[in-house]
Amino acid sequence: MKKNVLFIFTMLFFAVATNAAVLPEDRTEVLYHSFDGGGVTIDGPSVLVRKDIADKVSVWGNYYVDFVTSASLDVITQGSPYTEERTETGGGIDYLRGRTTMSLSYTQSSESDYEAETVGLGISQEFFGDLSTISLGYSQGNDTVMKNGSPDFAEPAQHQRFSLGWTQILTKNWIMAVSAETVLDEGFLNNSYRSVRFLQLNGDVGYQPEHYPSTRSSDSLAIRSMYYLPYRAAVRFEARHFNDSWDIAATNYEFRYIHPYKDQWIFEGKVRVYDQTQASFYSDLYAYQNAQNFLARDKEMSEFSDIALGLGATYEVKAQWLSFFEKTTLNLFWDSINFDYANYRENTAANSEEFGLGNEPLYSFNANVIRFFLSASY
């Protein structure tokens, strides 16, 4: 019995990831998340509740809050540090009929200068003796981009997402999933505050607002595989490739090792490597004002790479006073991420004066991500 626990966990992981024809278990989760790095701190709580009805319908609701404090490089070089709060609420329903699962979801988020709502539809089907699962998904997001201090500024942005997935149980110990996704974005797609910098005729630096194309299309392909080892552990591998119409190409690879200990512990370790090329219209320093039709200096549009090392632990609580829950776990995950930028420079006034415009040190920073949550199934 113990030997099969991790393999069942593996099956459930891929079933949830691909919306296979098994309703998720009833559960309540309370999460605290934190990101700290690059002068930015983001933290807050999240609560998820899921309940099935007559073993045919599963409904869920989620409440999520981000408290943001930002003194990032682009903020302190173009303005003042700021704080804000983002609140997200969402809910959905999954309907199981035979080997087919149909899903509908709605999410709405709000902050002082951004409003977003997204509707998602999904369907999945099991076949070949329940060894294979194919899933289709579509979502549409309708956002409004605003600007604090400019009450008349309100620009729309629309996002459509199409997804296709295939999950295959290859052997009793090995499962694999392949997924493809296409995203179509249209509208105001850049940050309403961020500026680019350029050289003025007198040799000083000047600033003007970023200007992105009003459309963007992107495609991604991912493959994930998980293998159950003879001594109860498991290994997971993921590879993903992304490219878009702005000439950004990105790849990431992740390796994860999962190891149970006795009856109540599961430990995880992972390494993830990511790298991307820059957008065709990106520049750290333009030669002059209005140097081209589209302008970007967002570091996420630049060429960069990162490597993440992560550790995690799950502990199953078997206290007598929690016996009315089928299963209760405490979960703690920590990632340390190092970001290195190939053509985004640390353009503080002191650096620009010491090294000269366009010759400042390249930017890099470390971030820590923490997720702690309580999960109770019933």
C-alpha positions as CSV (number, residue, x, y, z in Angstrom):
1,M,0.0,0.0,0.0
2,K,2.8,2.5,0.9
3,K,4.6,1.7,-2.3
4,N,1.6,3.0,-4.4
5,V,1.0,6.3,-2.6
6,L,3.5,8.3,-4.6
7,F,2.4,6.8,-7.9
8,I,-1.2,7.7,-7.1
9,F,0.0,11.2,-6.3
10,T,1.8,11.3,-9.6
11,M,-1.4,10.3,-11.5
12,L,-3.4,12.9,-9.7
13,F,-0.8,15.6,-10.5
14,F,-1.2,15.0,-14.2
15,A,-4.9,14.5,-14.0
16,V,-5.3,17.9,-12.5
17,A,-2.8,19.5,-14.8
18,T,-4.7,18.3,-17.9
19,N,-8.3,18.3,-16.6
20,A,-8.6,14.6,-17.0
21,A,-12.0,12.9,-16.4
22,V,-11.7,12.7,-12.7
23,L,-13.3,15.4,-10.5
24,P,-10.8,17.1,-8.2
25,E,-11.2,16.1,-4.5
26,D,-13.2,18.3,-2.1
27,R,-10.7,20.5,-0.3
28,T,-10.0,23.9,1.3
29,E,-6.6,25.5,1.0
30,V,-5.3,28.6,2.7
31,L,-2.1,30.0,1.2
32,Y,0.5,32.6,2.0
33,H,2.8,33.6,-0.8
34,S,5.8,36.0,-0.9
35,F,8.2,37.3,-3.5
36,D,11.2,39.4,-2.5
37,G,13.8,40.5,-5.0
38,G,15.0,43.4,-7.2
39,G,13.5,46.0,-4.9
40,V,10.0,44.5,-5.2
41,T,8.1,42.7,-2.4
42,I,4.8,41.0,-3.2
43,D,2.9,39.0,-0.6
44,G,-0.6,38.1,0.5
45,P,-3.1,35.4,1.3
46,S,-5.2,33.2,-0.9
47,V,-8.2,30.9,0.0
48,L,-9.5,28.2,-2.3
49,V,-12.6,26.1,-1.6
50,R,-13.8,23.2,-3.8
51,K,-16.8,21.0,-3.3
52,D,-18.5,18.3,-5.5
53,I,-22.2,17.7,-5.9
54,A,-23.5,14.2,-6.5
55,D,-20.1,13.0,-7.9
56,K,-20.9,14.8,-11.2
57,V,-20.3,18.5,-10.5
58,S,-17.4,20.2,-8.7
59,V,-17.6,23.9,-7.9
60,W,-14.8,26.1,-6.6
61,G,-14.1,29.6,-5.5
62,N,-10.9,31.4,-4.9
63,Y,-9.9,34.7,-3.2
64,Y,-6.4,36.0,-3.7
65,V,-4.6,39.2,-2.6
66,D,-1.3,40.8,-3.6
67,F,0.3,43.5,-1.5
68,V,3.0,45.1,-3.7
69,T,5.8,47.4,-2.6
70,S,8.0,48.4,-5.4
71,A,11.4,50.2,-5.4
72,S,12.7,48.4,-8.5
73,L,15.4,49.9,-10.7
74,D,13.0,51.3,-13.3
75,V,10.9,52.8,-10.6
76,I,13.6,54.6,-8.7
77,T,15.2,55.9,-11.9
78,Q,12.0,57.3,-13.2
79,G,9.9,58.0,-10.2
80,S,9.3,57.2,-6.5
81,P,8.7,53.9,-4.8
82,Y,5.0,52.9,-4.4
83,T,2.7,50.5,-2.8
84,E,-0.5,49.0,-4.1
85,E,-3.0,46.2,-3.6
86,R,-4.4,43.8,-6.1
87,T,-7.5,41.7,-5.3
88,E,-8.6,38.7,-7.4
89,T,-11.7,36.6,-7.0
90,G,-12.6,33.7,-9.2
91,G,-14.9,30.7,-9.4
92,G,-15.7,27.8,-11.6
93,I,-17.6,24.6,-12.2
94,D,-16.5,21.2,-13.6
95,Y,-19.1,18.8,-14.9
96,L,-18.2,15.1,-15.3
97,R,-20.2,13.0,-17.8
98,G,-18.8,9.5,-18.4
99,R,-15.2,10.0,-19.5
100,T,-15.7,13.7,-20.4
101,T,-15.1,16.7,-18.2
102,M,-16.4,20.1,-19.1
103,S,-15.2,23.2,-17.2
104,L,-16.2,26.8,-17.0
105,S,-14.4,29.5,-15.0
106,Y,-14.5,33.2,-14.3
107,T,-11.8,35.4,-12.7
108,Q,-11.9,39.1,-11.9
109,S,-9.0,41.2,-10.5
110,S,-8.8,44.8,-9.5
111,E,-6.1,47.3,-8.6
112,S,-5.9,51.1,-8.6
113,D,-4.7,51.2,-12.3
114,Y,-5.7,47.9,-13.8
115,E,-9.0,46.0,-14.1
116,A,-9.2,42.5,-15.6
117,E,-11.7,39.8,-16.1
118,T,-11.3,36.4,-17.7
119,V,-13.7,33.7,-18.8
120,G,-12.4,30.2,-19.5
121,L,-13.9,27.1,-21.1
122,G,-12.4,23.6,-21.2
123,I,-13.2,20.0,-22.2
124,S,-11.2,16.8,-21.8
125,Q,-11.8,13.2,-22.8
126,E,-10.3,10.0,-21.7
127,F,-10.0,7.0,-24.1
128,F,-7.8,4.0,-25.0
129,G,-8.9,2.3,-21.7
130,D,-8.4,5.5,-19.7
131,L,-4.6,5.5,-20.6
132,S,-4.9,8.6,-22.8
133,T,-6.5,12.0,-22.1
134,I,-6.9,14.8,-24.6
135,S,-7.9,18.3,-23.5
136,L,-8.9,21.5,-25.2
137,G,-9.2,25.0,-23.6
138,Y,-10.1,28.5,-24.5
139,S,-10.1,31.7,-22.4
140,Q,-10.7,35.3,-23.1
141,G,-9.6,38.2,-21.0
142,N,-10.8,41.8,-21.2
143,D,-8.7,44.3,-19.4
144,T,-8.7,48.0,-18.8
145,V,-5.3,49.7,-18.4
146,M,-5.4,52.9,-16.4
147,K,-2.9,55.4,-15.0
148,N,-2.9,56.9,-11.5
149,G,-2.9,60.6,-11.6
150,S,-4.5,60.6,-15.1
151,P,-8.3,60.1,-14.6
152,D,-9.0,60.3,-18.4
153,F,-6.5,57.5,-19.3
154,A,-8.2,54.1,-19.8
155,E,-7.1,51.8,-22.6
156,P,-8.5,48.3,-23.4
157,A,-6.5,45.1,-23.8
158,Q,-7.9,41.8,-24.9
159,H,-6.2,38.4,-24.5
160,Q,-7.3,35.1,-26.1
161,R,-5.7,31.8,-25.2
162,F,-6.1,28.5,-27.0
163,S,-4.7,25.3,-25.5
164,L,-4.4,21.6,-26.5
165,G,-3.0,18.9,-24.3
166,W,-2.4,15.1,-24.5
167,T,-1.5,13.0,-21.5
168,Q,-0.4,9.4,-21.9
169,I,0.2,6.7,-19.3
170,L,3.1,4.8,-20.9
171,T,3.7,2.2,-18.2
172,K,2.6,1.6,-14.6
173,N,5.6,3.8,-13.6
174,W,5.8,6.4,-16.4
175,I,3.5,9.1,-17.5
176,M,4.0,11.9,-20.1
177,A,2.1,15.0,-21.1
178,V,2.4,17.3,-24.2
179,S,0.7,20.6,-24.4
180,A,0.6,23.5,-26.9
181,E,-0.8,27.0,-26.5
182,T,-1.4,30.0,-28.7
183,V,-2.1,33.4,-27.2
184,L,-3.4,36.4,-29.1
185,D,-3.1,39.8,-27.5
186,E,-4.6,43.1,-28.8
187,G,-4.9,46.6,-27.5
188,F,-2.7,48.6,-25.0
189,L,0.0,46.0,-24.2
190,N,2.7,48.1,-22.5
191,N,3.1,49.6,-19.1
192,S,1.4,53.0,-18.8
193,Y,4.2,54.4,-16.6
194,R,7.4,53.1,-18.1
195,S,9.7,55.1,-20.3
196,V,12.6,54.5,-22.6
197,R,15.8,56.5,-22.5
198,F,17.7,58.2,-25.4
199,L,20.7,60.3,-26.1
200,Q,20.0,64.0,-26.5
201,L,22.1,66.2,-28.8
202,N,24.0,67.7,-25.8
203,G,25.0,64.2,-24.7
204,D,22.6,64.1,-21.7
205,V,19.9,61.4,-21.3
206,G,16.3,62.0,-22.2
207,Y,13.1,60.0,-21.6
208,Q,9.9,59.3,-23.6
209,P,7.1,56.8,-23.0
210,E,7.3,53.3,-24.2
211,H,5.3,52.4,-27.3
212,Y,4.5,48.8,-28.1
213,P,2.7,47.2,-31.1
214,S,-1.0,46.9,-30.5
215,T,-1.0,43.2,-31.4
216,R,1.0,40.2,-30.3
217,S,0.7,36.5,-31.0
218,S,2.7,33.8,-29.2
219,D,3.0,30.0,-29.4
220,S,4.5,27.6,-26.8
221,L,5.0,23.9,-26.7
222,A,5.8,21.9,-23.5
223,I,6.6,18.3,-22.7
224,R,6.4,17.0,-19.1
225,S,7.3,13.5,-17.9
226,M,7.2,11.9,-14.5
227,Y,8.7,8.5,-13.6
228,Y,8.1,6.5,-10.4
229,L,11.2,5.0,-9.0
230,P,11.4,1.6,-7.4
231,Y,12.1,3.0,-3.9
232,R,8.9,5.1,-3.8
233,A,10.5,8.3,-5.1
234,A,9.8,10.0,-8.4
235,V,11.5,12.3,-10.9
236,R,9.9,14.9,-13.1
237,F,11.2,16.6,-16.2
238,E,9.8,19.6,-18.1
239,A,10.9,21.3,-21.2
240,R,9.1,24.3,-22.8
241,H,9.7,26.5,-25.9
242,F,8.1,29.9,-26.5
243,N,8.2,32.3,-29.4
244,D,6.2,35.3,-30.4
245,S,5.6,37.9,-33.1
246,W,7.9,40.4,-31.3
247,D,10.9,38.1,-32.0
248,I,11.2,36.8,-28.4
249,A,12.2,33.2,-28.2
250,A,12.5,31.5,-24.8
251,T,13.2,28.0,-23.4
252,N,13.1,26.6,-20.0
253,Y,14.0,23.2,-18.5
254,E,13.1,21.9,-15.1
255,F,14.2,18.8,-13.2
256,R,12.4,17.8,-10.0
257,Y,13.0,15.0,-7.5
258,I,10.2,14.0,-5.1
259,H,11.0,11.7,-2.2
260,P,8.5,10.5,0.5
261,Y,9.8,9.8,4.0
262,K,7.9,7.4,6.3
263,D,4.2,7.9,6.2
264,Q,3.8,11.6,6.6
265,W,6.5,13.5,4.7
266,I,7.2,14.3,1.1
267,F,10.3,16.2,0.2
268,E,11.0,17.9,-3.2
269,G,14.1,19.5,-4.8
270,K,14.2,21.2,-8.2
271,V,16.4,23.1,-10.6
272,R,15.0,25.3,-13.4
273,V,16.9,27.1,-16.1
274,Y,15.3,29.8,-18.3
275,D,16.7,32.0,-21.1
276,Q,15.1,34.3,-23.7
277,T,16.1,36.7,-26.5
278,Q,15.0,40.3,-26.7
279,A,12.1,41.9,-28.5
280,S,12.9,43.3,-31.9
281,F,12.1,46.8,-30.8
282,Y,13.9,46.7,-27.4
283,S,16.9,48.9,-26.6
284,D,18.6,49.9,-23.3
285,L,19.6,53.3,-24.8
286,Y,18.2,54.7,-28.1
287,A,20.5,56.9,-30.2
288,Y,17.9,59.7,-30.4
289,Q,14.3,60.6,-29.6
290,N,11.7,58.7,-31.7
291,A,14.4,56.4,-33.0
292,Q,11.9,53.9,-34.3
293,N,8.1,53.3,-34.4
294,F,8.0,51.0,-31.4
295,L,10.1,51.5,-28.2
296,A,10.6,49.3,-25.2
297,R,13.0,49.3,-22.2
298,D,11.1,46.9,-19.9
299,K,13.7,44.4,-18.7
300,E,11.2,41.6,-19.4
301,M,11.6,42.5,-23.1
302,S,15.4,42.3,-23.0
303,E,17.7,39.3,-23.4
304,F,18.1,37.6,-20.0
305,S,18.4,34.3,-18.2
306,D,17.6,33.0,-14.8
307,I,18.2,29.9,-12.7
308,A,16.0,28.7,-9.9
309,L,16.8,26.3,-7.1
310,G,13.8,25.1,-5.1
311,L,13.1,23.0,-2.0
312,G,9.7,21.9,-0.7
313,A,8.2,19.8,2.1
314,T,4.7,18.4,2.6
315,Y,3.6,17.0,6.0
316,E,0.4,15.1,6.5
317,V,-1.2,16.0,9.8
318,K,-2.8,13.1,11.6
319,A,-4.1,14.8,14.7
320,Q,-7.2,13.3,16.4
321,W,-9.0,16.6,16.4
322,L,-8.6,16.8,12.6
323,S,-10.2,13.4,12.1
324,F,-13.3,14.9,10.4
325,F,-11.0,15.8,7.4
326,E,-10.1,13.0,5.1
327,K,-6.5,14.4,4.7
328,T,-4.8,17.5,6.1
329,T,-1.4,18.6,4.9
330,L,1.0,21.5,5.7
331,N,3.1,22.5,2.7
332,L,6.1,24.8,2.4
333,F,8.0,25.6,-0.8
334,W,11.0,27.9,-1.3
335,D,12.7,29.0,-4.5
336,S,15.8,31.1,-4.9
337,I,16.1,32.7,-8.3
338,N,19.0,34.5,-9.9
339,F,18.3,36.8,-12.8
340,D,21.0,38.0,-15.2
341,Y,20.3,40.6,-17.9
342,A,22.5,40.6,-21.1
343,N,21.5,44.1,-22.3
344,Y,19.6,45.9,-19.5
345,R,21.9,48.2,-17.5
346,E,21.8,49.5,-13.9
347,N,21.2,53.1,-15.0
348,T,21.3,54.9,-11.7
349,A,22.6,58.5,-11.8
350,A,25.8,57.4,-10.0
351,N,26.5,54.6,-12.5
352,S,25.8,56.8,-15.5
353,E,28.1,59.4,-14.2
354,E,30.9,57.0,-13.4
355,F,30.7,54.7,-16.4
356,G,29.0,56.8,-19.0
357,L,25.6,56.5,-20.6
358,G,25.1,53.0,-22.1
359,N,28.1,51.6,-20.3
360,E,26.7,51.1,-16.8
361,P,27.0,47.6,-15.3
362,L,24.6,45.0,-16.5
363,Y,21.7,44.4,-14.1
364,S,21.2,41.3,-12.0
365,F,19.4,40.4,-8.8
366,N,18.3,37.5,-6.6
367,A,14.8,36.8,-5.5
368,N,13.2,34.5,-2.9
369,V,9.8,33.0,-3.4
370,I,7.9,31.4,-0.5
371,R,4.6,29.5,-0.6
372,F,3.1,28.1,2.6
373,F,-0.3,26.6,2.6
374,L,-2.7,24.4,4.6
375,S,-4.7,21.9,2.5
376,A,-7.6,20.0,4.0
377,S,-9.6,17.5,1.9
378,Y,-12.9,16.1,2.9
